[in-house]
Amino acid sequence: KAIRQYRSMRDNDATIGSIAYATEQVLRDVEYNVVPANDSAEAKREAEFVEEVLSDMEHTMDDHISEALSFLSFGFSVFEVVYKRRLGPNQKSNKKKSKYSDGRMGVRKLASRAQWTINKFDVDPKSSDILGVCQDGGTYGIERKDIPGSKILHYTTTNTNGDPSGRSILRNDYKSWT
């Protein structure tokens, strides 16, 4: 119910929508760098590999950041990491197509999982680690899908009591908005 309400607030209120858009545009322009863990040749090679992976996805990091920022409105955002084998640019299948032909595993995409399709988080009660999420596409024709924690990229506004759903920045505005 809260997710539906925050979505309505974000999409239908001129002030909330314009502030959300302005925030997104500013944060999309923040530069990021991959920094080697140390000065060793191996660390530099691995940092270069991470840069290659980030530039070899089906979408840009700019697009991912835009999608990820939905965690502000909803308290969290979830992405499924979809991998690919880096077999070169001449592959017909997107599952194997890459700028690189080294055969290493890369990331095909960070697939956004809309907040209103997440039914529940499976959380380890001792460590508060996310073991997985249960996704239900409902009207989108997606069947129920359990995504393991090892394939999830999860953003949240807060980590109060290990709650993976976070806290929407719109929560305090709800009473005034209604």
Buried (B, 14 or more C-beta within 10 A) or exposed (E): EBBEBBBEBBEEBEEBBEBBEEBBEEEBEEEEEEEBEEEEEEEEEBBEBEEBBBEBBBBEBEBBBBBBBBBBBBBBBBBBBBEBBBBBEEBEEEEBBBEBEEEEEBBBBBBBBBBBBBEEBBBEEEEEEBBBBBBBBEEEEEEEEEBEBEBBBBBBBEEEEBBBBBBBBBBEBEEEBE
